[in-house]
Amino acid sequence: MTTKSLTASAAVLMIFLAGCQSTTTTTDTAARTNSPVAAEFTSFGNAFEGMKTVANVEFYASDQAIAEAKNQFRQENFGNAGAMFYKATQLASNDGEAWLGLAASCDRIHRFDLADKAYAKAHSLVGSTAAYYNNVGYSYLLRGNLKSARNSFLKAYELAPNDPTVTNNLELLASSIRDIQR
């Protein structure tokens, strides 16, 4: 090889390797995260400003399981929905939506013992919300405990008077009282 071709090869190699080096110098030995310094450049543009990193992405491990569970619930596959909601509670045990869904699924397959446990956990996570009282009321309605169902539906109505689901459940309860069949 000639000196000229060696020089050209070395120049190309230097340019290539320069792209691999960091432009910042740090003296600490901490591991680098995906939250870059504002002045850093990327292959997507001038800087990281405006880009989402893992720190600000709103995704939880249970999201996919909850989405599938809701889909199964809408299709009235309550056993499958319960299994998916249970999986969501295992992925994120502090997810109140997953516990409410699990309780509602247990209600629909008449596993009220399991529903009560799930409602207790959901209440500790979501608190006294309209959705919580509405679901508990529907659970009591399925069990035939109309007085407790009414109390829960009224609590839900106080918290969300314009919620159509709560209003519909109150109407359903009223029709259950009117049209008792033996």
Secondary structure, 3 states (H helix, E strand, C coil): CCHHHHHHHHHHHHHHHHCCCCCCCCCCCCCCCCCCCCCCCECCECCCCCCCCHHHCCCCCCHHHHHHHHHHHHCCCHHHHHHHHHHHHHHCCCCHHHHHHHHHHHHHCCCHHHHHHHHHHHHHHHCCCHHHHHHHHHHHHHHCCHHHHHHHHHHHHHHCCCCHHHHHHHHHHHHHHHCCCC
